[in-house]
Amino acid sequence: MGFSARDVVPFTQARANLSELAEQAKAGAEKIITKNGESYVALIDADRLDYYHRLERERIHLLLLEDARRGLDDIAAGRTQVADAAIAGLQKCRAKARG
């Protein structure tokens, strides 16, 4: 979703017109409130914010599933190590890097 100039509101104007801006947000508009000429906060409908959060959780779940799939592929291909040996190797590398 793109933003137009009317979607960007200075903080002082937002404070004076909060009720009107809230009604616009409830109707579907998203407002960027600026402070000192820079983006500060966004004003959006609470249901839309909830929707965005659900999308983010779904995205995280998909990433976790992809990581699990890659892990299973590694196991099937024999690309495994004993955990204790792998941790010892990492600790050795870190110790070398520190100097």
N, C-alpha and C positions, 0 to 999 in steps of 0.2 A: 504494500500500500504506500503510495507516495504522499507527500505532504505539500500543501500549498502555503503561500505566505500567510493566509488567514488562520492557518493551523499553528502558527508560531506566535506565542503571546508573551510579552514581557511580564515579569513577576508582578510589578506594580499594577498593571492592567488586569492581570488574573485575580489579584486580591480584590480589586474593585468590582469585578464582574464574575465572581466565582459561581454564583447561582446560575447565571446564563451559560457559562462554560460547562458546568455540570450537566445542564439539560442537553447541550449539544453533544457532550460525551455519551450521555445515556441514549441519544438518538443515533449513535454510531460514529461520531467524529472523534478523532484522536488529536489532542492538543499537546504541543511541546511548549513548556513554560521555560522561559529563559531568565537568567539572572546575570547581570553585567554583560549582556550580549552573548552569553554561551548557554547551551542546553543545560537545563537544571533538573527538571522532572517532567513526567508525562502524565496527562490526565486522560484516562480511558474508562469505559464502562466496566464495572466490576465483573460482569459475566464474561466479557471479552478477556479480561485479565485471567480469570479462572481457566478459560479455554486455552490461553497461551501457556499457562502452567501445565495443563494436561498434555498439550503437545510436547512440551519439553520433557515431561516424564516418559512419554511414549518414545521419544527419540533416545533417551538414555537407555530404556529397555531394549530397543533395537540394537544399540551399540553393544550392550552387554551380551545379547544373543550372538552378535557377529563375533565378539571376542571368544565366546564359548565355542562357536563353530570352528574358528581358526585353531583353538586349542585342541579340539577333537581331531582336526585334520593333522596337527602335529603329532598327536599320539598315534594315529593310524599310520603315519609315515615313519614312525620310529624316532622322531626328533624330540627325545626326552632326556632328562638327566635326573640323577638322584638329588633330591632337594638339598640335603646336607652338603653335597659336593658343589652344587651350584652356588649356594650361599657362601661357602668358603672361598670359592673363586671370585665372587663379587667383593668380598671383604679384602681379599688380597689385592685386587685391582684398585680399590679405594685407598688402601694403605700406600700403594706405589704412587698414586696420584697426589697424595698429601706430601709425599716427599721424603 
